[in-house]
Amino acid sequence: QISIMRVASRPSRARAPVSYNDNAKGMDIDDSDASVGSMDSADYDDENAAPANSKASKNSKATKKAAPQAKKRKQNNMNTTLVASVNTKNLVRNDEKNVLLTQLLTKSSSVETIAEGLVSRHNADANAAQCELINTLFRSVGGSASCELDPKKHALQDVDDDEWATLITNVVADMQNAQPNQVLITASKKPATKAAASFLATYKNFWFQVADAALTSGSNATAAAGDAAMSARLDVALVKELILRVTELVGVGQPDIRYASTLAAFEMSRAILAKITSLGEKLSIAERQMKSAKGARAGSMKSQVESLKKVITDMEELVTGPVYAVIFMHRYRDSNEHLRVMCLENLATSMVLRPSLFLADKY
């Protein structure tokens, strides 16, 4: 209201052209057409607003009364652009063939169950399951079914840089023609719709659960019960493979794809750190038991302690290596400010989960 009164109380004055050069984003901005007296109709749009050449004192009451009305109308207009319901089932097409995307949108099962099913399919056919993950990522940022990878035609481990460039170009072309309700994840401060906000939470939880399920249910994992659970083998190699797969997308030029793939990697790293915390507690118990054990029992406990230490070390190296040394060190300086924020938020989370590792001078 104060700014409106000030503008209304004096004529517009032209302002000298100002040129900015943003090296981080590589943009040149020229606001030579801007003026002090210009106002955006979205910020203030009311038929009772005082003319620019009238006195503020004469119209102050009308201005104060009109501003809340304009604000209310603006809010109503914003609300009409949001999906009325956060139920993401409405976003599923009748002819949708992407099973994983449909499961995440309809929430037909818990996210944990969906992730476990994906890992189970990965144990049977790794390439097909990874294609599912990449396709779901592409569809989440606005890609269409026409740009999905066919596991029968695309062996991801054999795709070279030129093929990736062609695939990404096709996805970006689809994204430019996507309808607003097809774009579920964007590199922005807030999701565009309520449905997108709901899906974003599901998306983050899904990647967390995928990493957790991969560690415990991967083809190289072994289950154990009782005291032997301390020596159960986790499939760290599978999680590393999944992280490296999305790492191939974190450096593309399109910011939404960078955001979605970086978010996936960070959520998987968070699951690893959570598992490390759990194993750290088991390690403390095992070390206490080893000190009090005698004979053959002492040898068995020593073996379990060494096994736990090795697993923890392998998982820490996975987080500090592919995730932080490769992804974080490039993306925390990204030209997109929302990606930079996400990187620092993830670092803060990592510090809380593993202070002995991340509360170091290096970070």
N, C-alpha and C positions, 0 to 999 in steps of 0.2 A: 504493500500500500504506500509506503514511504517513497519507494522508487517511482511509482506511478505518479504520485503527487508532484515529485520533483520534475519529472519529464513534462507533466501537464502545465507546469508553471513557467516554462521557458520554451522559446522556439528551438527547433532542431538546429544543431551546428554541425557542419561537415567536419570530418576527421581526416587527417592525413593518412595516406595509404601506409599500412604496416605489413612487412613481409616477415614470415617466420620460416625457419628451416629446422625441421625435426630430423636429426640424423638417425635417431633410433628407428623412425618409421619411414624415413626417406620421402617426406611429403613437404611440398612448398605451399603455403597458405597465404593468400592475398585477400585481405578484408577491406579493400579500397572502397567498396560500396557501402560499408557500414557507417552508421551515424549514431550520435548519442541519443537522438530522439526516436529511433526506430524501435518498434516493439513487435514481438511475434504474437500472432493472433492466438496461438495455442496457449501462451502464457497469460494473455489478457484479452478476452473476447466478450464484450458486453455492450449491448446497444445503449445502455445508460451511461457509458464511460464519458468522462469529461473531454471536450475537444482540446487539442494541444494548445490552442491560443487562449483558453479561458484561465481564470485565476483559480489557484488551488484552494484558497480560502472559501471561495463561493461554492465550490463543488465538493468539498472535503467529506461532507456527510453522505452525498450520493456515491462518492468513490468508495467509502468504507462499507456502504451497504451493498454496492455492486460486486466488490471483490470476492466476498464469500460465495455469492451466487455463481460467479464465473468459475471459481475453484471447484464448486460442486458439479457444474456442468462438465468441466474438464475431466473430473474423476469419473463421471458417468460415461463419458466418451471412451475413456481408457478401459473401463470395465467391459464395454461392449466388445472390445477386441480380444478379451480373454475367453477361453473355453469355459462354458457354464459349469461343467462338471470336471473334477479332477480324475474321473474314471477314464483311464486311457484305453479302455475297450473300444471307445468310439473311434479311435484312430486306426483300428485294424480294418483293412480292406477285405471285401468278400472273397477276392481272388488271391489273397496273400499266401505265398508259398514259403516264406521264411519262417520256419517252425520256431526257431529261437527267439526271433523278434516278437512273434505272436505270443509266445509264452510270457515274455517280459511285459508286454502291453496288457494282456488279459489277466496276468497273475493267476493263471489256472492252478499253479502250485506255488509253494514257497520258493523264494529266490535260492535258498540253500539246496532244495531238491532239484531245481533247474540246473544249478551249477554242478551238482553231483552227476546229473544225467549227461551233461556236456563232457565231463571228465571220463565218464564211462564210455561214451562214444569215441573219445580221444584215444582211449586204450585200445579200441578196436580198429580205428582208422584215424591216425593223427592228422593227415592232410585234410580230410573232410571236416573234422572238428575245427581245425584252425581256420578253414575257409568260412565256416559258420560264424566264428568270432569276428573275422574281418568284415564279412558281409553285414553283420549286425552293426558294427561300428560305422560302416559307410551309410547304411540306412538311417542311422541315428542322426547323422548330420545333414540329411536331406537327399541322399542318393536314392535312385529308384531301383526297382528289381532288375532293370536291364543292365546295371553295372555290377551285379553280383558275380562273384567268382564261382566258376564251375569246377568242383574238385576233380572231375574227370578230365578237364582240359588244363587246369592249372595245378602244377605241383609246386607249392610255395617255396620249397627249398631249392628249386631250380630256376625260379623267376629272377631274371637279372634286372639291372637298373633301368634299362630301356623299357622293358615290359612293365615295371612298376610305374614308370613315368606315363606310359600310355593308359594304364588302369586308373591312375590318379586323375589324369586329364579328363577321362570319361566321367568319373565321379563328380568332378568340379563342374562340368558342363550340365550334369543332371541337377546339381545343387542350385544352379542359377535359375532353373525352371521349376524348382520345387514349390509346392503350395505351402503356406505358413504352417499348417497343421502337420506337415511332413517333416519339419525341422524340429527335432527334439532336443538337440544339444548344440549350443553355440558358444563361442568364446566371448561371452558378454557377462556383465555384472549379475543380471538376473535372467532366468528363462523367459521366453517370450509369452508363454501361456501357463496356466495352472497345470494343464496336462503335461507340459514339458517339464515343469518343476517336479511333478510326481515321478516322471520317467527318469529324470536325472538322479534322484535318490535311489531308484531301483537299479539304474545302470552302475552307480558306484558300488552298491552292495553286491551286485552280481559279480563284478571283477574281484572283489574281496573274497567272496565265497568260492570263486573258481580257483584262486590261488590256495585257499585253505583246503579245498577238496583235492586239489592236485597233490599237495604235500602228503596227505594221509591216504588217498585212494588211487594215486597214480600207479602205473604198471610196475614201477620199481619200488613202491612202498610196501612195507610189511606190517601187518597189524599184530598187536600183542596185548596181553591182559595182565593185570596184577603188577607185581614188581618188574616183570619183563617189559612192561610198557615203557620203562625208562630207556630201553635199548631198541625200541621199535624204529625201523628205518623209514625215513621220510624221502619222498621223491623230489629232491631239490632240483634235479636236472630237468624235470618236466616244467616246473615253474620258471626256471631260467629260459627254457625254450619259448614259453609263452611271452615272457617279457621281451625277449629279443625279437619276437615276431611283431609286436606292436611298436618296438623301437624303430622298425623300418619306416614308420609313418610319422614319427614325431618331428621330422625335419622338412616336411613338405611345405610348399608355399601357402596353401590354404589354411587360415588360422583355426577354423572349426575342426578340421581333421587333426591338426596338431594338438588342439585342446582335448579332444576325445581320446586320442591315443595316449597322450601324456597322463591324463586322468586315469586311464586303465592301468598304466604301469605303476603309478603312485599307489593306487588302491591295492594292487598285488603286493607291492613292497610293504604296505601297512599290515597286510595279513601275515607276511613273513615276520615282521617285527613283533607282532602279537604272539606268533608261535614261539619266537625266540624267548619272549618274556615267560611264557608257560614252561618252556624247557629249562630256563634258568632256575625256576623254582624247583623243578625236579632234580636239577644238578646239585642244588644246595642240599636237598634231602639225601641224595646218593652219596655226597661227600661226607656227610655226618655219619651215615650208615657204614661207610668204608672205614672210617676211623675206629669205630667200635667193633667192627667185624673181625673174626679170626679164622685162620685156616683157609679152607676152600671158599668159604663165604667172602672172605676179604678179597681173594683173587677175582671172584665174580663181580663184586661191587667195583673193583678197580677197572675192570673191563667196561662196565656200564658208564662209569664216569668219563673214561677216555672216549667212548662212543658219543656221549652227549656233547662233550667239548668239541669233537670234530664236526658234528652236525651243526652246532651253533656257529662255529667258525665258518663253515661253508655257506650258511644262510646270511651271515653278516657280510661276507665277501660278495654275495649276490646283490645285496642292497647297496653297498658302497661302490661296487663296480658298475654293472650295467645300468643301474637306476641313477645313482648320484654322479658317478664320474662321466657317464655318457649323456643321460637325459637331463638331469638337473643342471649340470654345469653349462649346458647350452640354452636351456629354456628359461632359466631365471633371468636371462638377459634378453628374452624374446621381445620382439617389437610390439606384441600385444600385451597390454598392461594386465589383463585378466589372467593370462598365462603366468606372468611374473608373480602375481599375487598367489596363485595356486601353488607355485613352487615353494614360496616362503611359508605358506600355511602347512604344506606337507613336511617341510623341514622342521617346523615347530612341533608337529605331531610326532615326528621321528625322535626328536629330542626328549619328548615326554616318555615315549615307549622304550627307548634305549639310551638313557643319558650317558652311560659309560662309553658309548660309541660316538654319539653326536655332540656331546658337550665338550668338544675338543677344539683346540685353536684352529684346526683346519676348517671347521664349519662356522 
